[in-house]
Amino acid sequence: MRTHAPGFLQTGQAVLAGLYSPNQDKAERLASQSGFSRVYTSVAELCEDPAVDLVVVSSPNLEHVDQVRYALECRKHVLCEKPLALSVAECRFLVDQAAAEPGRLAVVNNQLRFSPYLRLVREIVRSQRFGRVFHARILQQGTAWADPGVPWSWSFDASCGGGVRWAMGAHLVDLANFLFEQPTVSVHGSMHTVIPKRRKGDVDVSVDAELEFSGVMNLADDVQVMLSAVGAAHSGFRFDIQIFCEHGEVRFDLENKVCVFWDQGRRSESFVDIPELKEGDRDNSKSFFSGTFRYYADAIVAALLDGEVHLLEGATSFSDGLETVRILEAFKEAKDSSSVAVVRRSPEA
């Protein structure tokens, strides 16, 4: 909510029609703080309101499939927080349902695809300016769960879709799919809960959701992508990308933005200020994910106002979301079996 509401409002063309939360007191407070016109008493009431054009599903991960299904049945455009669902079968169901309404927008909130910096990285990589990619690293770390005193919530319950594999890994896998053209062939990795217990009310409960997720995506054409996601860091937020090509290297980090190196590092070029940056992106005074969502919100609103949902170029479709979940399921399979898991793609992919 801290990302979506201000992101849509800054477009100057969107109205926050209302919101729903099972905690009505919380909903009233959020509505007052964020500028929503009303509070609904149920998901059904929200989705059936003719004043609502776009439904943003930002509930706990376990609830995504039912809420997205109902929104689509009510012929609403849908933006679903990642992950689309918690299994390939559930994702397939939503892909088929969205396909039955081709005029409806059905996308997943992987806003990093709309970062001007990361789009530049993709453009450089796909231009093959430095030849073929053979290796890449993508790292994300945050500090939100490092304190053992943070109380238990669904984010620490694997059955509800908690843990960094879904919270961070879904972004990293989707970004790898966005940056590189090759499909994933196999994966292997590891996960750790790090802090085994959390306080729930007056008792300590065991935690089974991981705060660390790392692994390797083996892509076609001998490309290897290493992923690292840590939700219990102590040194602050980081988001780094390194892409190694035959004749050069492409990097992104929050301080230096986009840099390229070639001729064994004797020559380099940096891209710090690029056209149409929004306020706070260059100096990081706006958080990376919230700041990037503003570009996504601009694109969503423009597509809906034009009545041409296909104009939302590059967004994560439900089919893309399905492939991300397929890969994340394969990571879990590989970890549980201590082996490499083969990724079996959809027949139409």
C-alpha positions in Angstrom: 0.0 0.0 0.0 2.9 2.3 0.7 4.0 1.8 -2.8 0.8 1.4 -4.8 -1.2 4.3 -3.6 1.4 7.1 -4.0 2.5 5.5 -7.2 -0.9 5.8 -8.8 -1.6 9.2 -7.3 1.6 10.8 -8.8 0.3 10.0 -12.3 -2.2 12.8 -11.8 -4.8 10.7 -13.7 -5.8 8.1 -11.2 -8.4 8.1 -8.4 -8.1 5.7 -5.5 -11.7 4.4 -5.5 -11.4 2.4 -2.3 -9.7 -0.5 -0.5 -10.6 -3.6 1.4 -8.8 -5.2 4.4 -10.3 -7.9 6.7 -9.1 -5.6 9.5 -11.6 -2.8 9.1 -9.9 -0.5 11.6 -6.7 -0.8 9.7 -8.5 -0.2 6.4 -10.1 3.0 7.8 -6.7 4.2 8.9 -5.0 3.5 5.6 -7.9 5.1 3.7 -7.5 8.3 5.7 -3.7 8.3 5.3 -3.5 7.5 1.6 -6.5 9.2 0.1 -8.9 6.4 -0.7 -12.5 7.4 -1.3 -14.1 4.6 0.7 -13.5 1.4 2.5 -15.2 -1.8 1.3 -16.5 -4.5 3.6 -15.5 -7.4 1.3 -13.5 -8.3 -1.8 -16.8 -9.0 -3.6 -18.1 -5.5 -2.8 -14.9 -3.9 -4.1 -14.8 -6.0 -7.3 -18.5 -5.5 -8.1 -18.3 -1.7 -7.8 -18.8 -0.2 -11.3 -16.6 2.8 -10.2 -13.6 0.4 -10.0 -11.6 -0.1 -13.2 -8.4 -1.7 -11.9 -8.1 -4.1 -8.9 -4.7 -4.2 -7.2 -4.3 -7.4 -5.3 -1.7 -6.8 -2.6 -3.0 -9.3 0.0 -0.9 -12.1 1.6 0.4 -14.5 -1.1 -1.9 -17.3 -0.2 -5.0 -15.2 -1.1 -3.9 -14.1 -4.5 -5.5 -16.8 -6.6 -9.0 -16.4 -5.2 -9.0 -12.6 -5.3 -7.6 -12.4 -8.8 -10.1 -15.0 -9.9 -13.0 -13.0 -8.6 -11.7 -9.7 -10.0 -11.4 -11.2 -13.4 -14.9 -12.7 -13.2 -16.1 -9.2 -12.5 -14.4 -8.1 -15.7 -11.9 -5.8 -13.9 -8.4 -5.1 -15.0 -6.0 -6.7 -12.5 -2.5 -5.9 -11.1 -1.4 -8.7 -8.8 1.5 -8.5 -6.4 4.1 -11.1 -7.0 4.0 -14.0 -6.9 0.9 -14.6 -9.0 0.1 -17.7 -7.0 1.9 -20.3 -4.9 1.8 -23.2 -7.4 2.1 -23.8 -11.1 -1.4 -25.3 -11.2 -2.9 -22.2 -9.6 -1.0 -19.9 -12.0 -2.2 -22.0 -15.0 -5.8 -21.5 -13.8 -5.3 -17.7 -13.7 -3.6 -17.6 -17.1 -6.5 -19.5 -18.7 -9.0 -17.3 -17.0 -7.2 -14.1 -18.1 -7.0 -15.4 -21.7 -10.8 -15.7 -21.7 -10.9 -11.9 -21.4 -8.4 -10.6 -23.9 -9.4 -7.0 -23.4 -8.6 -7.1 -19.7 -5.3 -6.0 -18.3 -3.8 -8.9 -16.3 -0.3 -8.3 -15.1 2.0 -9.0 -12.1 3.7 -6.3 -10.1 7.4 -6.8 -11.1 8.0 -3.1 -11.3 11.8 -3.5 -11.8 11.1 -4.1 -15.5 10.1 -0.4 -15.6 13.2 1.1 -14.0 14.9 3.3 -16.6 18.3 2.1 -15.4 17.4 -1.6 -15.7 15.8 -1.1 -19.1 19.1 0.5 -20.2 21.0 -2.6 -18.9 18.6 -4.8 -20.9 19.1 -2.7 -24.0 23.0 -2.9 -23.7 22.9 -6.6 -23.1 20.5 -7.5 -25.9 22.4 -5.2 -28.4 25.4 -7.6 -28.0 27.7 -4.7 -27.9 30.0 -6.8 -25.8 29.2 -10.1 -27.3 27.5 -13.1 -25.7 26.5 -13.1 -22.0 28.1 -16.1 -20.2 27.5 -15.3 -16.5 25.5 -12.9 -14.3 24.9 -12.1 -10.6 21.9 -10.5 -9.1 21.8 -9.6 -5.4 19.2 -8.1 -3.2 19.4 -7.6 0.6 17.2 -5.9 3.1 17.2 -5.5 6.9 13.5 -5.8 7.7 13.7 -9.3 9.2 17.1 -9.1 10.8 15.8 -8.3 14.3 14.7 -11.5 16.2 12.2 -9.3 18.0 10.1 -8.7 14.9 6.9 -10.5 15.8 5.5 -13.5 13.9 3.3 -12.8 10.8 2.3 -14.7 7.7 5.6 -13.6 6.2 7.3 -16.2 8.4 4.8 -19.0 7.5 5.9 -21.0 4.4 2.3 -22.4 3.9 1.1 -18.8 3.4 3.8 -18.0 0.9 6.2 -16.3 3.4 9.9 -16.1 3.1 12.4 -14.4 0.8 12.1 -17.0 -2.0 8.7 -15.5 -2.8 9.3 -12.0 -1.5 12.6 -11.3 -3.1 13.3 -14.4 -5.3 10.2 -13.7 -7.4 11.7 -10.3 -8.3 15.1 -11.7 -9.1 13.9 -14.6 -11.2 11.6 -12.3 -13.2 14.4 -9.8 -13.7 16.6 -12.6 -15.0 13.9 -13.6 -17.5 13.5 -10.0 -18.5 17.2 -9.3 -19.1 18.1 -12.4 -20.9 16.4 -14.1 -23.8 17.4 -17.7 -23.0 14.9 -20.0 -21.2 15.9 -21.6 -17.9 17.0 -25.3 -18.2 17.8 -26.2 -14.6 18.4 -24.7 -11.2 20.0 -25.5 -7.9 20.2 -23.6 -4.7 19.8 -23.3 -0.9 17.6 -21.6 1.7 17.9 -20.9 5.4 15.4 -19.8 8.0 18.3 -17.9 9.9 16.0 -17.0 12.9 14.2 -20.2 13.9 11.6 -18.7 16.2 9.4 -15.6 16.4 7.1 -14.3 19.1 3.4 -14.7 18.4 1.4 -13.1 21.2 2.7 -14.6 24.4 4.5 -17.6 22.9 7.4 -18.4 20.7 6.5 -20.3 17.5 8.8 -22.1 15.0 9.5 -20.4 11.7 9.7 -22.4 8.5 10.0 -19.6 6.0 13.5 -18.7 4.8 15.3 -15.4 5.3 18.1 -16.4 2.9 17.7 -17.7 -0.6 20.5 -18.3 -3.1 20.8 -20.3 -6.2 21.8 -20.7 -9.8 19.7 -20.5 -12.9 21.3 -22.5 -15.7 20.0 -20.9 -18.9 20.1 -22.2 -22.5 23.3 -21.3 -24.5 25.5 -21.9 -21.4 24.5 -18.8 -19.5 24.6 -19.0 -15.7 22.8 -16.6 -13.4 23.5 -16.5 -9.7 20.8 -15.1 -7.4 21.3 -14.0 -3.8 18.4 -12.7 -1.6 18.8 -11.9 2.1 16.1 -10.5 4.2 18.1 -10.4 7.4 21.1 -8.2 6.5 22.6 -5.7 8.9 24.4 -3.3 6.6 21.4 -1.8 4.8 19.6 -2.2 1.5 21.5 -3.2 -1.6 20.5 -4.2 -5.1 23.4 -5.1 -7.4 23.7 -6.6 -10.9 26.8 -7.8 -12.7 26.7 -9.2 -16.2 29.8 -10.7 -17.8 30.0 -10.8 -21.6 32.7 -12.1 -23.9 34.1 -8.6 -24.5 32.9 -6.5 -21.6 30.9 -6.2 -18.4 27.7 -4.4 -17.5 27.0 -3.4 -13.9 24.2 -1.7 -11.9 24.2 -0.7 -8.3 22.4 2.1 -6.4 25.4 4.3 -6.0 27.0 4.2 -9.4 23.9 3.3 -11.4 24.8 1.7 -14.8 28.4 1.2 -15.7 30.0 -0.7 -18.6 33.7 -1.9 -18.8 35.6 -3.2 -21.7 39.2 -3.7 -22.9 40.1 -5.4 -19.7 38.8 -2.5 -17.7 41.0 0.1 -19.4 37.9 1.7 -20.9 34.6 2.3 -19.2 31.5 4.4 -19.4 28.9 5.3 -16.8 25.2 6.2 -17.2 24.1 8.1 -14.1 21.7 10.7 -15.4 19.4 9.4 -18.1 16.4 11.0 -19.7 13.1 11.3 -17.8 14.3 10.2 -14.4 11.8 10.9 -11.6 12.6 12.9 -8.5 14.6 10.8 -5.9 15.9 8.2 -8.3 19.4 9.6 -8.9 20.2 10.3 -5.2 18.2 7.3 -3.8 16.1 9.6 -1.6 13.2 7.5 -3.0 13.3 3.9 -2.2 14.3 1.7 -5.2 11.1 -0.4 -5.4 8.7 2.4 -4.6 10.5 4.8 -6.9 10.5 2.3 -9.8 6.7 1.5 -9.3 6.0 5.1 -10.4 7.1 4.3 -13.9 4.9 1.2 -13.9 1.9 3.1 -12.6 2.4 5.7 -15.4 2.4 2.9 -18.0 -0.6 1.2 -16.5 -2.8 4.3 -16.4 -1.8 5.3 -19.9 -2.7 1.9 -21.3 -6.1 1.9 -19.5 -6.9 5.5 -20.6 -6.1 4.7 -24.2 -8.2 1.5 -24.0 -5.2 -0.4 -25.4 -3.9 -2.8 -22.8 -1.3 -4.2 -25.3 0.5 -0.8 -25.0 1.8 -1.9 -21.6 5.0 -3.2 -23.2 7.4 -5.2 -21.1 5.1 -5.8 -18.2 5.1 -9.3 -16.5 2.1 -11.1 -18.0 0.3 -13.8 -16.1 2.2 -16.3 -18.4 5.4 -14.7 -17.3 4.3 -15.0 -13.7 3.6 -18.6 -14.2 7.2 -19.2 -15.5 8.6 -17.4 -12.4 6.6 -19.7 -10.1 7.7 -22.7 -12.1 11.3 -21.8 -11.6 10.8 -21.0 -7.9 9.1 -24.4 -7.4 12.1 -26.0 -9.1 14.4 -24.2 -6.6 12.5 -25.7 -3.7 12.6 -29.1 -5.3 16.3 -28.9 -5.8 16.9 -27.8 -2.2 14.7 -30.6 -0.8 16.4 -33.2 -2.9 19.9 -31.7 -2.6 20.3 -32.0 -6.4 19.7 -30.1 -9.6 16.1 -29.6 -10.7 15.1 -29.6 -14.3 12.7 -26.8 -15.3 9.9 -28.1 -17.5 8.4 -25.2 -19.3 4.8 -24.8 -20.6 4.2 -26.5 -24.0 3.4 -23.1 -25.6 6.4 -21.3 -24.1 
